């Protein structure tokens, strides 16, 4: 679920990006809580991938913001 390519993110509307960003942050929080309690993660690379996807979304949102100001 967490893997989104930059082209997919660019095709999303602002509302979709906000919703996806909120969903990913919630998912990241759940994964961190699971690890904190001592549970074994289902997929060890999932946290890393979620963080990367969040960063991608924020970067593309910033790109759109800069382009709209020009």
N, CA and C atoms as an extended XYZ file, in Angstrom:
210
Properties=species:S:1:pos:R:3:atomname:S:1:resname:S:1:resid:I:1 pbc="F F F"
N         0.804       -1.195        0.000 N   UNK     1
C         0.000        0.000        0.000 CA  UNK     1
C         0.847        1.258        0.000 C   UNK     1
N         1.987        1.207        0.673 N   UNK     2
C         2.757        2.418        0.889 CA  UNK     2
C         3.547        2.847       -0.347 C   UNK     2
N         3.824        1.936       -1.234 N   UNK     3
C         4.671        2.277       -2.361 CA  UNK     3
C         3.877        3.058       -3.404 C   UNK     3
N         4.284        4.299       -3.594 N   UNK     4
C         3.703        5.151       -4.628 CA  UNK     4
C         4.837        5.743       -5.434 C   UNK     4
N         4.738        5.659       -6.712 N   UNK     5
C         5.735        6.256       -7.588 CA  UNK     5
C         5.469        7.751       -7.705 C   UNK     5
N         6.492        8.504       -8.059 N   UNK     6
C         6.361        9.954       -8.184 CA  UNK     6
C         5.329       10.333       -9.248 C   UNK     6
N         5.252        9.558      -10.313 N   UNK     7
C         4.272        9.872      -11.359 CA  UNK     7
C         2.849        9.682      -10.855 C   UNK     7
N         2.636        8.668      -10.014 N   UNK     8
C         1.311        8.447       -9.437 CA  UNK     8
C         0.943        9.597       -8.504 C   UNK     8
N         1.906       10.068       -7.739 N   UNK     9
C         1.657       11.154       -6.797 CA  UNK     9
C         1.342       12.448       -7.556 C   UNK     9
N         2.060       12.696       -8.627 N   UNK    10
C         1.829       13.922       -9.417 CA  UNK    10
C         0.447       13.932      -10.063 C   UNK    10
N        -0.092       12.752      -10.330 N   UNK    11
C        -1.409       12.658      -10.951 CA  UNK    11
C        -2.544       12.885       -9.954 C   UNK    11
N        -2.247       12.854       -8.667 N   UNK    12
C        -3.281       13.021       -7.641 CA  UNK    12
C        -3.636       14.489       -7.444 C   UNK    12
N        -4.875       14.707       -7.020 N   UNK    13
C        -5.296       16.069       -6.694 CA  UNK    13
C        -4.785       16.419       -5.293 C   UNK    13
N        -4.910       17.692       -4.925 N   UNK    14
C        -4.442       18.132       -3.619 CA  UNK    14
C        -5.189       17.443       -2.482 C   UNK    14
N        -6.493       17.244       -2.666 N   UNK    15
C        -7.289       16.580       -1.632 CA  UNK    15
C        -6.849       15.129       -1.454 C   UNK    15
N        -6.588       14.461       -2.575 N   UNK    16
C        -6.132       13.073       -2.516 CA  UNK    16
C        -4.771       12.982       -1.828 C   UNK    16
N        -3.901       13.944       -2.114 N   UNK    17
C        -2.581       13.948       -1.486 CA  UNK    17
C        -2.690       14.122        0.023 C   UNK    17
N        -3.551       15.028        0.454 N   UNK    18
C        -3.733       15.251        1.889 CA  UNK    18
C        -4.271       13.998        2.577 C   UNK    18
N        -5.233       13.346        1.929 N   UNK    19
C        -5.818       12.132        2.501 CA  UNK    19
C        -4.776       11.018        2.576 C   UNK    19
N        -4.020       10.849        1.513 N   UNK    20
C        -2.996        9.800        1.456 CA  UNK    20
C        -1.912       10.063        2.493 C   UNK    20
N        -1.540       11.336        2.642 N   UNK    21
C        -0.522       11.708        3.610 CA  UNK    21
C        -0.989       11.395        5.035 C   UNK    21
N        -2.228       11.711        5.329 N   UNK    22
C        -2.785       11.416        6.653 CA  UNK    22
C        -2.836        9.903        6.894 C   UNK    22
N        -3.239        9.150        5.887 N   UNK    23
C        -3.303        7.691        6.005 CA  UNK    23
C        -1.913        7.093        6.267 C   UNK    23
N        -0.924        7.584        5.530 N   UNK    24
C         0.429        7.061        5.685 CA  UNK    24
C         1.006        7.407        7.055 C   UNK    24
N         0.736        8.610        7.524 N   UNK    25
C         1.220        8.993        8.853 CA  UNK    25
C         0.579        8.136        9.940 C   UNK    25
N        -0.693        7.839        9.774 N   UNK    26
C        -1.388        6.972       10.738 CA  UNK    26
C        -0.795        5.564       10.703 C   UNK    26
N        -0.554        5.064        9.516 N   UNK    27
C         0.025        3.728        9.357 CA  UNK    27
C         1.424        3.671        9.980 C   UNK    27
N         2.207        4.728        9.780 N   UNK    28
C         3.547        4.793       10.358 CA  UNK    28
C         3.471        4.793       11.885 C   UNK    28
N         2.521        5.532       12.421 N   UNK    29
C         2.346        5.583       13.861 CA  UNK    29
C         1.995        4.192       14.411 C   UNK    29
N         1.124        3.474       13.718 N   UNK    30
C         0.742        2.127       14.146 CA  UNK    30
C         1.936        1.166       14.110 C   UNK    30
N         2.730        1.266       13.048 N   UNK    31
C         3.901        0.389       12.924 CA  UNK    31
C         4.917        0.678       14.019 C   UNK    31
N         5.118        1.954       14.322 N   UNK    32
C         6.060        2.316       15.382 CA  UNK    32
C         5.557        1.841       16.737 C   UNK    32
N         4.252        1.957       16.964 N   UNK    33
C         3.668        1.504       18.229 CA  UNK    33
C         3.822       -0.004       18.374 C   UNK    33
N         3.612       -0.709       17.285 N   UNK    34
C         3.754       -2.172       17.311 CA  UNK    34
C         5.188       -2.561       17.666 C   UNK    34
N         6.153       -1.845       17.109 N   UNK    35
C         7.551       -2.142       17.395 CA  UNK    35
C         7.908       -1.763       18.834 C   UNK    35
N         7.322       -0.686       19.323 N   UNK    36
C         7.595       -0.218       20.679 CA  UNK    36
C         7.112       -1.219       21.721 C   UNK    36
N         5.973       -1.831       21.462 N   UNK    37
C         5.404       -2.799       22.388 CA  UNK    37
C         6.228       -4.090       22.397 C   UNK    37
N         6.987       -4.295       21.364 N   UNK    38
C         7.819       -5.484       21.310 CA  UNK    38
C         7.350       -6.490       20.289 C   UNK    38
N         6.349       -6.114       19.520 N   UNK    39
C         5.860       -7.016       18.488 CA  UNK    39
C         6.823       -7.110       17.324 C   UNK    39
N         6.785       -8.210       16.667 N   UNK    40
C         7.637       -8.410       15.500 CA  UNK    40
C         6.920       -7.844       14.284 C   UNK    40
N         7.584       -6.969       13.529 N   UNK    41
C         6.933       -6.400       12.346 CA  UNK    41
C         6.678       -7.472       11.280 C   UNK    41
N         5.545       -7.350       10.612 N   UNK    42
C         5.222       -8.289        9.532 CA  UNK    42
C         6.221       -8.143        8.401 C   UNK    42
N         6.549       -6.905        8.100 N   UNK    43
C         7.470       -6.604        7.020 CA  UNK    43
C         8.468       -5.575        7.551 C   UNK    43
N         9.707       -5.960        7.792 N   UNK    44
C        10.677       -5.055        8.408 CA  UNK    44
C        10.968       -3.800        7.590 C   UNK    44
N        10.825       -3.853        6.300 N   UNK    45
C        11.108       -2.701        5.449 CA  UNK    45
C         9.927       -1.764        5.286 C   UNK    45
N         8.809       -2.087        5.907 N   UNK    46
C         7.592       -1.305        5.721 CA  UNK    46
C         7.720        0.105        6.282 C   UNK    46
N         8.316        0.254        7.456 N   UNK    47
C         8.475        1.571        8.063 CA  UNK    47
C         9.317        2.464        7.152 C   UNK    47
N        10.383        1.915        6.660 N   UNK    48
C        11.270        2.675        5.768 CA  UNK    48
C        10.531        3.120        4.507 C   UNK    48
N         9.758        2.225        3.933 N   UNK    49
C         9.026        2.543        2.707 CA  UNK    49
C         7.943        3.587        2.965 C   UNK    49
N         7.277        3.503        4.091 N   UNK    50
C         6.253        4.494        4.437 CA  UNK    50
C         6.904        5.866        4.582 C   UNK    50
N         8.041        5.920        5.270 N   UNK    51
C         8.736        7.192        5.453 CA  UNK    51
C         9.182        7.785        4.121 C   UNK    51
N         9.647        6.947        3.235 N   UNK    52
C        10.075        7.425        1.917 CA  UNK    52
C         8.892        7.958        1.104 C   UNK    52
N         7.764        7.277        1.195 N   UNK    53
C         6.579        7.712        0.465 CA  UNK    53
C         6.067        9.040        1.016 C   UNK    53
N         6.092        9.200        2.328 N   UNK    54
C         5.692       10.473        2.928 CA  UNK    54
C         6.602       11.589        2.428 C   UNK    54
N         7.891       11.325        2.395 N   UNK    55
C         8.849       12.321        1.905 CA  UNK    55
C         8.590       12.655        0.439 C   UNK    55
N         8.279       11.650       -0.376 N   UNK    56
C         7.958       11.890       -1.785 CA  UNK    56
C         6.753       12.807       -1.937 C   UNK    56
N         5.710       12.522       -1.159 N   UNK    57
C         4.493       13.325       -1.235 CA  UNK    57
C         4.780       14.764       -0.833 C   UNK    57
N         5.507       14.953        0.258 N   UNK    58
C         5.823       16.305        0.713 CA  UNK    58
C         6.681       17.059       -0.304 C   UNK    58
N         7.613       16.361       -0.933 N   UNK    59
C         8.469       16.980       -1.943 CA  UNK    59
C         7.658       17.428       -3.151 C   UNK    59
N         6.774       16.584       -3.609 N   UNK    60
C         5.972       16.915       -4.787 CA  UNK    60
C         4.982       18.027       -4.467 C   UNK    60
N         4.426       18.018       -3.244 N   UNK    61
C         3.540       19.118       -2.835 CA  UNK    61
C         4.310       20.436       -2.862 C   UNK    61
N         5.536       20.415       -2.394 N   UNK    62
C         6.366       21.621       -2.388 CA  UNK    62
C         6.696       22.062       -3.807 C   UNK    62
N         6.984       21.128       -4.687 N   UNK    63
C         7.249       21.455       -6.096 CA  UNK    63
C         6.051       22.155       -6.714 C   UNK    63
N         4.853       21.615       -6.475 N   UNK    64
C         3.637       22.208       -7.015 CA  UNK    64
C         3.442       23.615       -6.466 C   UNK    64
N         3.740       23.794       -5.190 N   UNK    65
C         3.584       25.099       -4.544 CA  UNK    65
C         4.527       26.126       -5.161 C   UNK    65
N         5.777       25.738       -5.398 N   UNK    66
C         6.760       26.636       -5.989 CA  UNK    66
C         6.381       26.981       -7.422 C   UNK    66
N         5.930       25.995       -8.173 N   UNK    67
C         5.537       26.238       -9.559 CA  UNK    67
C         4.331       27.150       -9.669 C   UNK    67
N         3.426       27.052       -8.711 N   UNK    68
C         2.223       27.888       -8.766 CA  UNK    68
C         2.541       29.343       -8.437 C   UNK    68
N         3.632       29.592       -7.737 N   UNK    69
C         4.009       30.958       -7.383 CA  UNK    69
C         4.700       31.683       -8.537 C   UNK    69
N         5.198       30.944       -9.495 N   UNK    70
C         5.918       31.569      -10.617 CA  UNK    70
C         4.975       32.213      -11.583 C   UNK    70
